Amino acid sequence: MARSPDLVGLTVLALLSVKPSHPYEMHRFILDTHKDYVTGLPRSLYHAVDRLARDELIVPFETSREGRRPERTVYELSDEGRAELTTRLRRLLTEPGQDTRGFLAAVSLMGCLPVREVERALLTRAAALESAVFSCDAHMKGLQESGLPRLLMLELECERALRHAELEWVRSVLEGLGSGQLAWSEKLKLDLLGEPDEKDPAV
């Protein structure tokens, strides 16, 4: 059975690829940007941070304490963490699967990758989706010719429709990337993340 992608860990790596942050700041950003694929907050986020730090994918950048507030550790991405982020995002963008949450998360975070790399990944995904639609068409044709009633093929029809709809959407994104209408830069990523609210309470 395929292992589900670690979407919380992926999000932490993505946010730290923009700038060093402490867990509470990342928590607020996830809530404010409605990244609903991240569940179990805040516990899941802190567990992910501990796990990534243990694996040395993220490392402490600085530690501070204000008055009686708990100590805060700001983390940054290590070189290994940056490579891991690229690998995870590329895989989720490239390979169609039954669980769409991973792809939705990767789409939400794909601005962490260079535009051309995202374009290459989505071209590969589009080719796989085209193959899946073609396979569904061939399968349904064979079943129809065998006399199988449509009622027993609705599941296959639904799968074909979903794959085709996703293919059309991916093609529209590729069109935007190719024309330059959809693009991003390092400055845009930093602007989107924004600055931490100094009034935020420590957690």
Contacts in CASP RR format, 6 or more apart in sequence:
PFRMAT RR
TARGET T0000
AUTHOR 0000-0000-0000
METHOD contacts of the structure
MODEL  1
MARSPDLVGLTVLALLSVKPSHPYEMHRFILDTHKDYVTGLPRSLYHAVD
RLARDELIVPFETSREGRRPERTVYELSDEGRAELTTRLRRLLTEPGQDT
RGFLAAVSLMGCLPVREVERALLTRAAALESAVFSCDAHMKGLQESGLPR
LLMLELECERALRHAELEWVRSVLEGLGSGQLAWSEKLKLDLLGEPDEKD
PAV
4 99 0 8 1.000
5 88 0 8 1.000
5 92 0 8 1.000
5 102 0 8 1.000
5 105 0 8 1.000
6 48 0 8 1.000
6 88 0 8 1.000
7 37 0 8 1.000
7 38 0 8 1.000
7 101 0 8 1.000
7 102 0 8 1.000
7 105 0 8 1.000
8 38 0 8 1.000
8 39 0 8 1.000
8 44 0 8 1.000
8 45 0 8 1.000
8 47 0 8 1.000
8 48 0 8 1.000
9 48 0 8 1.000
9 51 0 8 1.000
9 52 0 8 1.000
10 85 0 8 1.000
10 88 0 8 1.000
10 89 0 8 1.000
10 92 0 8 1.000
10 105 0 8 1.000
10 106 0 8 1.000
10 109 0 8 1.000
11 26 0 8 1.000
11 30 0 8 1.000
11 35 0 8 1.000
11 38 0 8 1.000
11 48 0 8 1.000
11 105 0 8 1.000
11 109 0 8 1.000
12 26 0 8 1.000
12 45 0 8 1.000
12 48 0 8 1.000
12 49 0 8 1.000
12 52 0 8 1.000
12 58 0 8 1.000
13 52 0 8 1.000
13 57 0 8 1.000
13 58 0 8 1.000
13 77 0 8 1.000
13 81 0 8 1.000
13 82 0 8 1.000
13 84 0 8 1.000
13 85 0 8 1.000
13 88 0 8 1.000
14 85 0 8 1.000
14 89 0 8 1.000
14 109 0 8 1.000
14 112 0 8 1.000
15 21 0 8 1.000
15 26 0 8 1.000
15 29 0 8 1.000
15 193 0 8 1.000
16 26 0 8 1.000
16 58 0 8 1.000
16 75 0 8 1.000
16 76 0 8 1.000
16 77 0 8 1.000
17 77 0 8 1.000
17 82 0 8 1.000
17 85 0 8 1.000
17 112 0 8 1.000
18 112 0 8 1.000
18 189 0 8 1.000
18 190 0 8 1.000
18 192 0 8 1.000
18 193 0 8 1.000
19 190 0 8 1.000
19 193 0 8 1.000
20 61 0 8 1.000
20 62 0 8 1.000
20 74 0 8 1.000
20 75 0 8 1.000
20 76 0 8 1.000
21 29 0 8 1.000
21 74 0 8 1.000
21 75 0 8 1.000
21 196 0 8 1.000
22 72 0 8 1.000
22 73 0 8 1.000
22 74 0 8 1.000
22 75 0 8 1.000
22 196 0 8 1.000
23 42 0 8 1.000
23 45 0 8 1.000
23 46 0 8 1.000
23 49 0 8 1.000
23 73 0 8 1.000
23 75 0 8 1.000
23 203 0 8 1.000
24 72 0 8 1.000
24 200 0 8 1.000
24 201 0 8 1.000
24 202 0 8 1.000
24 203 0 8 1.000
25 196 0 8 1.000
25 200 0 8 1.000
26 45 0 8 1.000
26 49 0 8 1.000
27 41 0 8 1.000
27 42 0 8 1.000
27 45 0 8 1.000
27 203 0 8 1.000
28 196 0 8 1.000
28 197 0 8 1.000
28 200 0 8 1.000
29 193 0 8 1.000
30 38 0 8 1.000
30 41 0 8 1.000
30 45 0 8 1.000
31 41 0 8 1.000
35 105 0 8 1.000
35 108 0 8 1.000
37 101 0 8 1.000
37 102 0 8 1.000
37 104 0 8 1.000
37 105 0 8 1.000
37 108 0 8 1.000
38 44 0 8 1.000
38 45 0 8 1.000
42 203 0 8 1.000
49 58 0 8 1.000
49 75 0 8 1.000
52 58 0 8 1.000
52 81 0 8 1.000
53 59 0 8 1.000
53 60 0 8 1.000
53 75 0 8 1.000
56 78 0 8 1.000
56 80 0 8 1.000
57 77 0 8 1.000
57 78 0 8 1.000
57 80 0 8 1.000
57 81 0 8 1.000
57 84 0 8 1.000
58 75 0 8 1.000
58 76 0 8 1.000
58 77 0 8 1.000
58 78 0 8 1.000
58 81 0 8 1.000
59 75 0 8 1.000
59 76 0 8 1.000
59 78 0 8 1.000
60 73 0 8 1.000
60 74 0 8 1.000
60 75 0 8 1.000
60 76 0 8 1.000
61 74 0 8 1.000
61 75 0 8 1.000
61 76 0 8 1.000
62 73 0 8 1.000
62 74 0 8 1.000
63 71 0 8 1.000
63 72 0 8 1.000
63 73 0 8 1.000
63 74 0 8 1.000
64 71 0 8 1.000
64 72 0 8 1.000
64 74 0 8 1.000
65 71 0 8 1.000
65 72 0 8 1.000
66 202 0 8 1.000
69 201 0 8 1.000
69 202 0 8 1.000
70 202 0 8 1.000
70 203 0 8 1.000
72 202 0 8 1.000
77 85 0 8 1.000
85 112 0 8 1.000
86 113 0 8 1.000
86 117 0 8 1.000
89 106 0 8 1.000
89 109 0 8 1.000
89 110 0 8 1.000
89 112 0 8 1.000
89 113 0 8 1.000
89 121 0 8 1.000
90 113 0 8 1.000
90 117 0 8 1.000
90 121 0 8 1.000
92 102 0 8 1.000
92 103 0 8 1.000
92 105 0 8 1.000
92 106 0 8 1.000
93 103 0 8 1.000
93 106 0 8 1.000
93 107 0 8 1.000
93 110 0 8 1.000
93 118 0 8 1.000
93 121 0 8 1.000
93 122 0 8 1.000
93 125 0 8 1.000
94 121 0 8 1.000
94 122 0 8 1.000
94 124 0 8 1.000
94 125 0 8 1.000
94 128 0 8 1.000
95 125 0 8 1.000
95 128 0 8 1.000
96 103 0 8 1.000
96 125 0 8 1.000
96 128 0 8 1.000
96 129 0 8 1.000
96 132 0 8 1.000
96 163 0 8 1.000
96 166 0 8 1.000
97 103 0 8 1.000
110 118 0 8 1.000
111 118 0 8 1.000
111 184 0 8 1.000
111 189 0 8 1.000
112 189 0 8 1.000
113 121 0 8 1.000
115 177 0 8 1.000
115 183 0 8 1.000
115 184 0 8 1.000
118 177 0 8 1.000
119 174 0 8 1.000
119 177 0 8 1.000
119 178 0 8 1.000
122 170 0 8 1.000
122 173 0 8 1.000
122 174 0 8 1.000
122 177 0 8 1.000
123 174 0 8 1.000
125 170 0 8 1.000
126 167 0 8 1.000
126 170 0 8 1.000
126 171 0 8 1.000
126 174 0 8 1.000
129 163 0 8 1.000
129 164 0 8 1.000
129 166 0 8 1.000
129 167 0 8 1.000
129 170 0 8 1.000
130 167 0 8 1.000
132 163 0 8 1.000
133 160 0 8 1.000
133 163 0 8 1.000
133 164 0 8 1.000
133 167 0 8 1.000
136 156 0 8 1.000
136 159 0 8 1.000
136 160 0 8 1.000
136 163 0 8 1.000
137 160 0 8 1.000
139 156 0 8 1.000
140 153 0 8 1.000
140 156 0 8 1.000
140 157 0 8 1.000
140 160 0 8 1.000
143 152 0 8 1.000
143 153 0 8 1.000
143 156 0 8 1.000
144 153 0 8 1.000
150 157 0 8 1.000
173 182 0 8 1.000
176 182 0 8 1.000
177 183 0 8 1.000
END
